[in-house]
Amino acid sequence: MNYSKVDLIRGPGCLLLLLPLLLMAIGPSEAASFWQLPKPEQVHQDLASCRQAAHGEEAATLRCLVQSLGLWSDESGYQARRIAKIFAGRNQMEELMLVVDYCNRREERRTQPDEWALRAYRCATSGRFGHWVRDFMKPKREAV
C-alpha cells in the first residue's frame, strides 16, 4: 500500500504517529504528568509526610519533598524551569534557572541522590533565592 503523508495524518492511527512528536515538543518531564504550581499548604502537608517517611533525616526528607512536588528527578536533579515558575512574580526567572542549573551540576552525586538534593538546595538557597523560599514557606496569616 502506498500512503501519502496526508493520508497518514488523516487515518485512524494519526494520534499514534503524532504522539512521539507531541511528547518531544512538551518535553519528557512534562509528558509524564501535567505539573501544577504547588500551594504552600500542599508543601507543608507533603513535608510532614516526608519527615515521617524519612524518619527525620534531613537529606532524605528534602529529596522526598521535592520529588512529591515534581521539582526533582534523580536523572537531572532540580527542575529549574518549574522552580522558576513558582517564583515568576520576582521577574528573575532566567537568573533563577541559571542558579539552579549551576548548583545541580556543581553538586551532582548520582549514586547519592539524597545528598545531591540537599547540597544543590543549600547552594541555590545561599543567596537571594533562599529568602524567597523562606517567604513562600511562611504560614499565611488569616485575615482578622
DSSP file with accessible surface (Angstrom, degrees, kcal/mol):
  #  RESIDUE AA STRUCTURE BP1 BP2  ACC     N-H-->O    O-->H-N    N-H-->O    O-->H-N    TCO  KAPPA ALPHA  PHI   PSI    X-CA   Y-CA   Z-CA
    1    1 A M              0   0  197      0, 0.0     2,-0.6     0, 0.0     0, 0.0   0.000 360.0 360.0 360.0 141.5    0.0    0.0    0.0
    2    2 A N        -     0   0  165      0, 0.0     2,-0.4     0, 0.0     0, 0.0  -0.942 360.0-177.3-113.3 115.5    1.1    3.5   -0.8
    3    3 A Y        -     0   0  134     -2,-0.6     2,-0.1     4,-0.0     3,-0.0  -0.920  18.4-138.0-112.6 139.7    0.0    6.2    1.6
    4    4 A S     >  -     0   0   57     -2,-0.4     4,-1.9     1,-0.1     5,-0.2  -0.445  32.4-105.4 -83.2 167.2    0.7    9.8    1.2
    5    5 A K  H  > S+     0   0  176      1,-0.2     4,-1.8     2,-0.2     5,-0.2   0.901 122.9  53.8 -60.6 -35.8    1.7   11.9    4.2
    6    6 A V  H  > S+     0   0   72      1,-0.2     4,-2.4     2,-0.2    -1,-0.2   0.917 105.4  52.8 -66.6 -41.3   -1.7   13.5    4.3
    7    7 A D  H  > S+     0   0   74      1,-0.2     4,-1.7     2,-0.2    -1,-0.2   0.903 107.6  52.2 -62.0 -38.3   -3.4   10.0    4.3
    8    8 A L  H  < S+     0   0   82     -4,-1.9    -1,-0.2     1,-0.2    -2,-0.2   0.904 111.0  46.7 -65.2 -38.7   -1.2    9.0    7.3
    9    9 A I  H  < S+     0   0  104     -4,-1.8    -2,-0.2     1,-0.2    -1,-0.2   0.900 116.3  44.5 -71.2 -36.9   -2.3   12.1    9.2
   10   10 A R  H  < S+     0   0  195     -4,-2.4    -1,-0.2    -5,-0.2    -2,-0.2   0.730  96.6  96.8 -78.8 -22.8   -5.9   11.7    8.4
   11   11 A G  S >< S-     0   0   22     -4,-1.7     3,-1.8    -5,-0.2     4,-0.2  -0.050  91.4-100.1 -68.5 170.7   -6.0    8.0    9.1
   12   12 A P  T 3  S+     0   0  144      0, 0.0     3,-0.5     0, 0.0     4,-0.2   0.764 120.2  56.1 -65.3 -23.3   -7.1    6.3   12.4
   13   13 A G  T 3> S+     0   0   32      1,-0.2     4,-1.8     2,-0.1     3,-0.4   0.306  72.7 108.2 -91.3  13.2   -3.6    5.9   13.6
   14   14 A C  H <> S+     0   0   29     -3,-1.8     4,-2.4     1,-0.2     5,-0.2   0.875  75.5  54.4 -61.9 -35.8   -2.7    9.5   13.3
   15   15 A L  H  > S+     0   0  129     -3,-0.5     4,-2.0     1,-0.2    -1,-0.2   0.901 106.7  51.6 -64.5 -37.9   -2.6   10.0   17.0
   16   16 A L  H  4 S+     0   0  135     -3,-0.4    -1,-0.2     1,-0.2    -2,-0.2   0.874 112.3  46.3 -65.2 -35.4   -0.1    7.2   17.4
   17   17 A L  H  < S+     0   0   96     -4,-1.8     4,-0.5     1,-0.2    -2,-0.2   0.856 116.8  43.7 -73.5 -34.1    2.1    8.8   14.8
   18   18 A L  H  X S+     0   0   65     -4,-2.4     4,-2.6    -5,-0.2     5,-0.2   0.719  93.6  81.8 -84.3 -20.7    1.8   12.2   16.3
   19   19 A L  H  X S+     0   0   86     -4,-2.0     4,-2.8     1,-0.2     5,-0.2   0.914  90.6  49.1 -55.0 -48.8    2.3   11.1   19.9
   20   20 A P  H  > S+     0   0   71      0, 0.0     4,-2.2     0, 0.0    -1,-0.2   0.905 112.4  49.9 -59.9 -36.6    6.1   10.9   19.8
   21   21 A L  H  > S+     0   0   99     -4,-0.5     4,-2.2     2,-0.2    -2,-0.2   0.914 111.3  48.1 -66.7 -41.4    6.2   14.4   18.2
   22   22 A L  H  X S+     0   0   99     -4,-2.6     4,-2.1     2,-0.2     5,-0.2   0.914 110.9  50.9 -64.5 -42.0    3.9   15.8   20.9
   23   23 A L  H  X S+     0   0   73     -4,-2.8     4,-1.3    -5,-0.2    -1,-0.2   0.899 111.4  47.9 -63.5 -39.4    6.0   14.2   23.7
   24   24 A M  H  < S+     0   0  139     -4,-2.2    -1,-0.2    -5,-0.2    -2,-0.2   0.890 110.4  53.4 -67.0 -36.6    9.2   15.7   22.2
   25   25 A A  H  < S+     0   0   83     -4,-2.2    -2,-0.2     1,-0.2    -1,-0.2   0.886 115.7  36.7 -68.2 -38.8    7.5   19.1   21.9
   26   26 A I  H  < S-     0   0   77     -4,-2.1     4,-0.4    -5,-0.1    -1,-0.2   0.609 114.7-117.2 -93.3  -7.7    6.4   19.3   25.6
   27   27 A G     X  -     0   0   14     -4,-1.3     4,-1.8    -5,-0.2     5,-0.1   0.155  23.3 -85.9  90.3 153.4    9.5   17.6   27.0
   28   28 A P  H  > S+     0   0  117      0, 0.0     4,-1.3     0, 0.0    -1,-0.1   0.875 122.7  50.0 -66.9 -38.0    9.9   14.4   28.9
   29   29 A S  H  > S+     0   0   37      1,-0.2     4,-0.8     2,-0.2    -2,-0.1   0.916 115.0  43.1 -71.4 -37.4    9.2   15.7   32.4
   30   30 A E  H  4 S+     0   0   48     -4,-0.4    -1,-0.2     1,-0.2    -3,-0.1   0.798 107.9  61.4 -75.4 -26.3    6.0   17.4   31.4
   31   31 A A  H  < S+     0   0   31     -4,-1.8    -1,-0.2     1,-0.2    -2,-0.2   0.856  96.7  58.8 -68.0 -34.0    4.9   14.4   29.3
   32   32 A A  H  < S-     0   0   90     -4,-1.3     2,-0.3     1,-0.2    -1,-0.2   0.880 128.0 -16.8 -64.7 -38.1    4.9   12.2   32.3
   33   33 A S  S  < S-     0   0   65     -4,-0.8     2,-0.9    -3,-0.1    -1,-0.2  -0.979  70.5-102.5-160.9 157.0    2.3   14.3   34.1
   34   34 A F        -     0   0  174     -2,-0.3     2,-0.2    -3,-0.1    -4,-0.1  -0.774  44.5-144.0 -89.3 111.1    0.9   17.8   33.9
   35   35 A W        -     0   0   49     -2,-0.9     2,-0.3    -5,-0.1    35,-0.1  -0.471  14.0-163.0 -78.9 142.5    2.7   19.7   36.6
   36   36 A Q        -     0   0  156     -2,-0.2    46,-0.0    33,-0.1    -1,-0.0  -0.942  32.9 -93.6-123.0 150.1    0.9   22.4   38.6
   37   37 A L        -     0   0   93     -2,-0.3     2,-0.2     1,-0.1    46,-0.0  -0.357  46.9-119.9 -58.4 131.7    2.3   25.0   40.8
   38   38 A P        -     0   0    8      0, 0.0    -1,-0.1     0, 0.0    31,-0.0  -0.497  19.6-136.3 -75.0 147.1    2.4   23.8   44.4
   39   39 A K    >>  -     0   0  129     -2,-0.2     4,-2.2     1,-0.1     3,-0.5  -0.749  22.9-114.9 -96.4 149.6    0.5   25.7   47.0
   40   40 A P  H 3> S+     0   0   19      0, 0.0     4,-2.5     0, 0.0     5,-0.2   0.872 117.2  55.7 -53.1 -37.0    2.1   26.4   50.4
   41   41 A E  H 3> S+     0   0  102      1,-0.2     4,-2.2     2,-0.2     5,-0.2   0.908 107.4  48.5 -62.4 -41.7   -0.5   24.2   52.1
   42   42 A Q  H <> S+     0   0   74     -3,-0.5     4,-2.9     2,-0.2     5,-0.3   0.911 109.4  53.2 -64.1 -40.8    0.4   21.3   49.9
   43   43 A V  H  X S+     0   0    5     -4,-2.2     4,-2.6     1,-0.2    -2,-0.2   0.937 109.9  47.6 -60.8 -45.3    4.1   21.9   50.6
   44   44 A H  H  X S+     0   0   72     -4,-2.5     4,-2.1     2,-0.2    -1,-0.2   0.903 113.1  48.3 -64.9 -39.5    3.5   21.7   54.4
   45   45 A Q  H  X S+     0   0  132     -4,-2.2     4,-2.1     2,-0.2    -2,-0.2   0.941 114.1  45.7 -65.0 -47.2    1.4   18.5   54.1
   46   46 A D  H  X S+     0   0   34     -4,-2.9     4,-2.8     1,-0.2    -2,-0.2   0.880 110.1  55.4 -63.9 -37.6    4.0   16.8   51.9
   47   47 A L  H  X S+     0   0   24     -4,-2.6     4,-2.7    -5,-0.3    -1,-0.2   0.931 107.1  49.2 -61.4 -44.7    6.8   17.9   54.2
   48   48 A A  H  X S+     0   0   58     -4,-2.1     4,-1.9     1,-0.2    -1,-0.2   0.930 113.1  47.3 -61.5 -43.2    5.1   16.3   57.2
   49   49 A S  H  X S+     0   0   71     -4,-2.1     4,-2.5     1,-0.2    -2,-0.2   0.911 113.2  48.3 -63.6 -42.4    4.6   13.1   55.3
   50   50 A a  H  X S+     0   0    5     -4,-2.8     4,-2.7     2,-0.2     6,-0.2   0.875 107.5  54.6 -69.2 -37.7    8.2   13.1   54.0
   51   51 A R  H  <>S+     0   0  142     -4,-2.7     5,-2.6    -5,-0.2     4,-0.3   0.919 111.9  45.5 -59.4 -43.0    9.6   13.8   57.5
   52   52 A Q  H ><5S+     0   0  157     -4,-1.9     3,-1.1    -5,-0.2    -2,-0.2   0.937 114.6  46.9 -66.3 -45.7    7.7   10.7   58.8
   53   53 A A  H 3<5S+     0   0   71     -4,-2.5    -2,-0.2     1,-0.3    -1,-0.2   0.850 116.7  43.7 -65.4 -34.8    8.8    8.5   55.9
   54   54 A A  T ><5S-     0   0   18     -4,-2.7     3,-1.9    -5,-0.2    -1,-0.3   0.346 109.0-122.5 -93.4   6.3   12.4    9.6   56.1
   55   55 A H  T < 5 -     0   0  175     -3,-1.1    -3,-0.2     1,-0.3    -4,-0.1   0.858  69.3 -59.1  54.3  36.4   12.5    9.3   59.9
   56   56 A G  T 3 <S+     0   0   54     -5,-2.6     2,-0.3    -6,-0.2    -1,-0.3   0.445  91.3 151.7  78.4   0.0   13.5   13.0   60.2
   57   57 A E    <>  -     0   0   96     -3,-1.9     4,-2.6    -6,-0.2    -1,-0.2  -0.524  41.8-141.7 -69.3 123.1   16.7   12.5   58.1
   58   58 A E  H  > S+     0   0  112     -2,-0.3     4,-2.5     1,-0.2     5,-0.2   0.899  92.5  42.8 -57.8 -52.0   17.3   15.9   56.5
   59   59 A A  H  > S+     0   0    2      1,-0.2     4,-2.4     2,-0.2    -1,-0.2   0.924 117.4  46.2 -65.4 -43.3   18.6   14.9   53.1
   60   60 A A  H  > S+     0   0   20      2,-0.2     4,-2.4     1,-0.2    -1,-0.2   0.887 112.3  52.0 -67.1 -37.4   16.1   12.1   52.6
   61   61 A T  H  X S+     0   0   11     -4,-2.6     4,-2.5     2,-0.2    -2,-0.2   0.939 110.7  47.3 -62.7 -47.1   13.2   14.4   53.7
   62   62 A L  H  X S+     0   0   23     -4,-2.5     4,-2.8    -5,-0.2     5,-0.3   0.945 112.9  47.8 -61.7 -47.7   14.2   17.1   51.3
   63   63 A R  H  X S+     0   0   45     -4,-2.4     4,-2.3     1,-0.2     5,-0.2   0.922 111.8  50.7 -61.9 -42.4   14.5   14.8   48.3
   64   64 A a  H  X S+     0   0   40     -4,-2.4     4,-2.5    -5,-0.2    -1,-0.2   0.940 112.1  48.3 -58.5 -46.1   11.2   13.2   49.2
   65   65 A L  H  X S+     0   0   17     -4,-2.5     4,-1.7     1,-0.2    -2,-0.2   0.951 113.0  44.5 -62.5 -50.8    9.5   16.6   49.4
   66   66 A V  H  <>S+     0   0   11     -4,-2.8     5,-3.0     1,-0.2     6,-0.8   0.843 113.6  51.7 -70.2 -27.7   10.9   17.9   46.1
   67   67 A Q  H ><5S+     0   0   79     -4,-2.3     3,-1.5    -5,-0.3    -1,-0.2   0.934 108.8  50.3 -67.6 -44.6   10.1   14.7   44.3
   68   68 A S  H 3<5S+     0   0   57     -4,-2.5    -2,-0.2     1,-0.3    -1,-0.2   0.813 110.9  50.2 -65.4 -26.8    6.5   14.8   45.6
   69   69 A L  T 3<5S-     0   0   13     -4,-1.7    -1,-0.3    -5,-0.2    -2,-0.2   0.452 115.9-115.5 -87.7  -2.6    6.2   18.4   44.4
   70   70 A G  T < 5S+     0   0   19     -3,-1.5    -3,-0.2    -4,-0.2    -2,-0.1   0.742  85.9 114.8  76.0  24.0    7.5   17.4   40.9
   71   71 A L      < +     0   0   14     -5,-3.0     8,-2.5    -6,-0.2     2,-0.3   0.405  67.3  50.1-104.9   0.8   10.6   19.6   41.4
   72   72 A W  E     -A   78   0A  12     -6,-0.8     2,-0.3     6,-0.3     6,-0.2  -0.996  50.0-179.7-142.4 142.7   13.3   16.8   41.4
   73   73 A S  E  >  -A   77   0A  25      4,-1.9     4,-2.8    -2,-0.3     3,-0.2  -0.991  31.4-133.1-137.0 144.0   14.3   13.8   39.3
   74   74 A D  T  4 S+     0   0   48     -2,-0.3     4,-0.1     1,-0.2    -1,-0.0   0.693 106.1  56.5 -67.8 -15.9   17.2   11.5   40.1
   75   75 A E  T  4 S+     0   0  134      2,-0.1    -1,-0.2     1,-0.1    35,-0.1   0.866 127.6   9.0 -81.8 -38.9   18.2   11.8   36.5
   76   76 A S  T  4 S-     0   0   60      1,-0.3     2,-0.2    -3,-0.2    -2,-0.2   0.429  92.5-135.1-126.2  -0.3   18.6   15.5   36.2
   77   77 A G  E  <  +A   73   0A   0     -4,-2.8    -4,-1.9     2,-0.1    -1,-0.3  -0.552  69.0  14.8  82.2-144.9   18.3   17.0   39.7
   78   78 A Y  E    S-A   72   0A  16     -6,-0.2     2,-1.2    -2,-0.2    -6,-0.3  -0.387  73.7-124.4 -69.3 143.3   16.1   20.0   40.3
   79   79 A Q     >  -     0   0   28     -8,-2.5     4,-2.2     1,-0.2     3,-0.2  -0.729  27.9-170.3 -88.4  91.8   13.7   21.0   37.6
   80   80 A A  H  > S+     0   0    8     -2,-1.2     4,-2.6     1,-0.2    -1,-0.2   0.862  79.5  52.8 -57.5 -41.3   14.9   24.6   37.1
   81   81 A R  H  > S+     0   0  140      1,-0.2     4,-1.9     2,-0.2    -1,-0.2   0.922 110.8  47.1 -64.4 -41.8   12.0   25.7   34.9
   82   82 A R  H  > S+     0   0   13     -3,-0.2     4,-1.4     2,-0.2    -1,-0.2   0.913 112.2  49.7 -66.6 -41.9    9.4   24.5   37.3
   83   83 A I  H  X S+     0   0   12     -4,-2.2     4,-1.2     1,-0.2     3,-0.4   0.924 109.5  52.1 -62.4 -42.7   11.1   26.2   40.3
   84   84 A A  H  < S+     0   0    0     -4,-2.6     3,-0.2     1,-0.2    -1,-0.2   0.873 104.2  57.5 -61.9 -35.2   11.4   29.4   38.3
   85   85 A K  H >< S+     0   0   92     -4,-1.9     3,-1.2     1,-0.2    -1,-0.2   0.856 100.6  57.2 -64.7 -34.3    7.6   29.3   37.6
   86   86 A I  H 3< S+     0   0   33     -4,-1.4     3,-0.3    -3,-0.4    -1,-0.2   0.889 116.5  35.2 -61.5 -36.6    6.9   29.2   41.3
   87   87 A F  T >< S+     0   0   19     -4,-1.2     3,-2.1    -3,-0.2     5,-0.4   0.025  78.2 124.6-108.3  27.8    8.8   32.5   41.7
   88   88 A A  G X   +     0   0   37     -3,-1.2     3,-2.1     1,-0.3     5,-0.2   0.812  64.0  69.7 -58.7 -30.2    7.8   34.1   38.4
   89   89 A G  G 3  S+     0   0   72     -3,-0.3    -1,-0.3     1,-0.3    -2,-0.1   0.679  87.0  66.7 -63.7 -15.0    6.5   37.1   40.3
   90   90 A R  G <  S-     0   0  102     -3,-2.1    -1,-0.3     1,-0.0    -2,-0.2   0.540 100.3-136.1 -82.4  -7.6   10.0   38.0   41.2
   91   91 A N  S <  S+     0   0  144     -3,-2.1    -3,-0.1    -4,-0.2    -2,-0.1   0.819  78.6 100.5  55.8  36.9   10.7   38.7   37.4
   92   92 A Q     >  +     0   0   53     -5,-0.4     4,-2.4    -8,-0.2     5,-0.2  -0.172  32.2 135.8-139.1  43.1   14.1   36.9   37.6
   93   93 A M  H  > S+     0   0   62     -5,-0.2     4,-2.7     1,-0.2     5,-0.2   0.907  72.8  49.3 -61.6 -45.8   13.2   33.5   36.0
   94   94 A E  H  > S+     0   0  124      1,-0.2     4,-2.2     2,-0.2    -1,-0.2   0.928 112.9  47.1 -61.9 -44.1   16.3   33.3   33.8
   95   95 A E  H  > S+     0   0  106      1,-0.2     4,-2.2     2,-0.2    -1,-0.2   0.915 112.5  50.0 -63.9 -42.2   18.7   34.1   36.6
   96   96 A L  H  X S+     0   0    8     -4,-2.4     4,-2.7     1,-0.2     5,-0.2   0.918 109.2  51.2 -63.7 -42.5   17.0   31.7   38.9
   97   97 A M  H  X S+     0   0   21     -4,-2.7     4,-2.8     1,-0.2     5,-0.2   0.901 108.8  52.2 -63.1 -38.3   17.2   28.9   36.4
   98   98 A L  H  X S+     0   0  119     -4,-2.2     4,-2.6     2,-0.2    -1,-0.2   0.917 110.5  47.8 -62.0 -44.4   20.9   29.6   35.9
   99   99 A V  H  X S+     0   0   61     -4,-2.2     4,-2.7     2,-0.2     5,-0.2   0.948 113.7  46.5 -62.2 -48.1   21.5   29.3   39.6
  100  100 A V  H  X S+     0   0    3     -4,-2.7     4,-2.5     1,-0.2   -22,-0.2   0.936 114.4  47.2 -62.8 -45.0   19.5   26.1   39.9
  101  101 A D  H  X S+     0   0   63     -4,-2.8     4,-2.2    -5,-0.2    -1,-0.2   0.916 112.1  50.6 -63.2 -41.6   21.2   24.5   36.9
  102  102 A Y  H  X S+     0   0  113     -4,-2.6     4,-2.9    -5,-0.2    -2,-0.2   0.946 112.3  46.2 -59.9 -48.4   24.7   25.6   38.2
  103  103 A b  H  X S+     0   0    2     -4,-2.7     4,-2.3     1,-0.2    -2,-0.2   0.874 109.4  55.3 -65.8 -37.0   24.0   24.1   41.6
  104  104 A N  H  X S+     0   0   11     -4,-2.5     4,-0.6    -5,-0.2    -1,-0.2   0.939 113.9  40.7 -57.0 -48.5   22.7   20.9   40.0
  105  105 A R  H >< S+     0   0  159     -4,-2.2     3,-0.7     1,-0.2    -2,-0.2   0.919 115.4  50.1 -67.7 -44.9   25.9   20.5   38.1
  106  106 A R  H 3< S+     0   0  137     -4,-2.9    -1,-0.2     1,-0.2    -2,-0.2   0.881 120.5  34.0 -63.2 -38.6   28.2   21.5   40.9
  107  107 A E  H 3< S+     0   0   16     -4,-2.3    -1,-0.2    -5,-0.2    -2,-0.2   0.340  82.0 146.7-102.3   8.3   26.7   19.2   43.5
  108  108 A E    <<  +     0   0   81     -3,-0.7     2,-0.2    -4,-0.6    -3,-0.1  -0.179  10.9 162.6 -56.2 127.7   25.8   16.2   41.3
  109  109 A R    >   -     0   0   64      1,-0.1     3,-1.7     3,-0.1     7,-0.4  -0.684  10.2-179.8-144.6  82.7   26.1   12.9   43.0
  110  110 A R  T 3  S+     0   0  135      1,-0.3    -1,-0.1    -2,-0.2   -33,-0.0   0.792  84.0  50.9 -61.7 -28.9   24.1   10.3   41.0
  111  111 A T  T 3  S+     0   0  130      1,-0.3    -1,-0.3     2,-0.1    -2,-0.0   0.599 117.3  41.3 -84.3  -8.7   24.9    7.5   43.4
  112  112 A Q    <>  +     0   0  105     -3,-1.7     4,-2.5     1,-0.1    -1,-0.3  -0.580  66.3 165.4-133.2  69.6   23.8    9.6   46.4
  113  113 A P  H  > S+     0   0   27      0, 0.0     4,-2.7     0, 0.0     5,-0.2   0.839  75.4  56.0 -61.9 -32.4   20.6   11.4   45.2
  114  114 A D  H  > S+     0   0   48      2,-0.2     4,-2.1     1,-0.2     5,-0.2   0.948 112.0  42.8 -62.2 -46.4   19.6   12.4   48.8
  115  115 A E  H  > S+     0   0   57      2,-0.2     4,-2.9     1,-0.2     5,-0.3   0.889 112.8  53.5 -66.9 -39.2   22.9   14.1   49.3
  116  116 A W  H  X S+     0   0    3     -4,-2.5     4,-2.6    -7,-0.4     5,-0.3   0.943 109.3  48.9 -59.4 -47.5   22.8   15.7   45.8
  117  117 A A  H  X S+     0   0    0     -4,-2.7     4,-2.0    -5,-0.2    -2,-0.2   0.924 114.3  45.4 -60.9 -43.4   19.4   17.2   46.5
  118  118 A L  H  X S+     0   0   11     -4,-2.1     4,-2.6     2,-0.2    -2,-0.2   0.943 115.1  45.2 -68.3 -46.2   20.5   18.6   49.9
  119  119 A R  H  X S+     0   0   98     -4,-2.9     4,-2.3     1,-0.2    -2,-0.2   0.905 114.2  48.5 -67.0 -40.2   23.8   20.1   48.6
  120  120 A A  H  X S+     0   0    1     -4,-2.6     4,-2.7    -5,-0.3    -1,-0.2   0.893 111.5  51.5 -66.4 -37.1   22.2   21.6   45.5
  121  121 A Y  H  X S+     0   0   79     -4,-2.0     4,-2.4    -5,-0.3    -2,-0.2   0.942 110.6  47.5 -62.4 -47.8   19.4   23.1   47.6
  122  122 A R  H  < S+     0   0  123     -4,-2.6     4,-0.3     1,-0.2    -2,-0.2   0.901 113.1  49.7 -61.4 -40.3   21.9   24.6   50.0
  123  123 A b  H >< S+     0   0   15     -4,-2.3     3,-1.1     1,-0.2    -2,-0.2   0.957 114.4  43.3 -60.9 -51.4   23.9   26.0   47.1
  124  124 A A  H >< S+     0   0    9     -4,-2.7     3,-0.5     1,-0.2     5,-0.3   0.821 116.5  46.6 -69.3 -30.5   20.9   27.5   45.3
  125  125 A T  T 3< S+     0   0   15     -4,-2.4    -1,-0.2     1,-0.2    -2,-0.2   0.309  82.1  96.1 -97.9  12.4   19.3   29.0   48.5
  126  126 A S  T <  S+     0   0  103     -3,-1.1    -1,-0.2    -4,-0.3    -2,-0.1   0.676  91.9  29.4 -76.0 -13.4   22.5   30.5   49.8
  127  127 A G  S X> S-     0   0   36     -3,-0.5     3,-1.1    -4,-0.2     4,-0.9  -0.081 123.5 -36.8-118.1-141.5   21.6   33.9   48.3
  128  128 A R  H >> S+     0   0  149      1,-0.3     4,-1.5     2,-0.2     3,-0.7   0.841 127.1  63.2 -57.5 -38.6   18.5   35.9   47.4
  129  129 A F  H 3> S+     0   0   23     -5,-0.3     4,-2.3     1,-0.2    -1,-0.3   0.863  95.4  61.4 -58.2 -34.6   16.6   32.8   46.3
  130  130 A G  H <> S+     0   0    0     -3,-1.1     4,-2.3    -6,-0.3    -1,-0.2   0.892 102.2  50.8 -60.1 -38.6   16.8   31.5   49.9
  131  131 A H  H <X S+     0   0  108     -4,-0.9     4,-2.4    -3,-0.7    -1,-0.2   0.893 108.6  52.2 -65.7 -38.7   14.9   34.5   51.2
  132  132 A W  H  X S+     0   0   20     -4,-1.5     4,-2.3     2,-0.2    -2,-0.2   0.907 109.3  49.5 -63.1 -42.2   12.2   33.8   48.5
  133  133 A V  H  X S+     0   0   21     -4,-2.3     4,-2.2     2,-0.2    -2,-0.2   0.933 110.9  49.0 -63.7 -46.0   11.9   30.2   49.6
  134  134 A R  H  X S+     0   0  122     -4,-2.3     4,-1.1     1,-0.2    -2,-0.2   0.919 111.7  49.6 -61.4 -41.1   11.5   31.2   53.3
  135  135 A D  H  < S+     0   0   69     -4,-2.4     3,-0.4     1,-0.2    -1,-0.2   0.906 110.6  50.5 -62.7 -40.8    8.9   33.8   52.4
  136  136 A F  H  < S+     0   0   44     -4,-2.3    -1,-0.2     1,-0.2    -2,-0.2   0.875 111.4  48.5 -64.2 -36.8    7.0   31.2   50.3
  137  137 A M  H  < S+     0   0   48     -4,-2.2    -1,-0.2    -5,-0.2    -2,-0.2   0.626  83.1 110.4 -83.2 -14.1    7.1   28.7   53.2
  138  138 A K  S  < S-     0   0  121     -4,-1.1     2,-0.1    -3,-0.4     3,-0.0  -0.402  80.6-106.9 -61.5 135.5    5.9   31.1   55.9
  139  139 A P        -     0   0  106      0, 0.0     2,-0.3     0, 0.0    -1,-0.1  -0.393  35.7-113.9 -63.6 138.3    2.4   30.2   57.1
  140  140 A K        -     0   0  142     -3,-0.1     2,-0.4    -2,-0.1    -3,-0.0  -0.562  26.1-129.0 -73.3 131.9   -0.2   32.7   55.7
  141  141 A R        -     0   0  240     -2,-0.3     2,-0.2     1,-0.0     3,-0.1  -0.697  24.6-120.6 -81.5 134.6   -1.8   34.7   58.5
  142  142 A E        -     0   0  179     -2,-0.4     2,-0.1     1,-0.1    -1,-0.0  -0.490  30.5-102.8 -75.5 143.1   -5.6   34.7   58.3
  143  143 A A              0   0  104     -2,-0.2    -1,-0.1     1,-0.1     0, 0.0  -0.440 360.0 360.0 -65.8 137.9   -7.3   38.0   57.9
  144  144 A V              0   0  193     -2,-0.1    -1,-0.1    -3,-0.1    -3,-0.0  -0.600 360.0 360.0 -89.5 360.0   -8.9   39.2   61.1
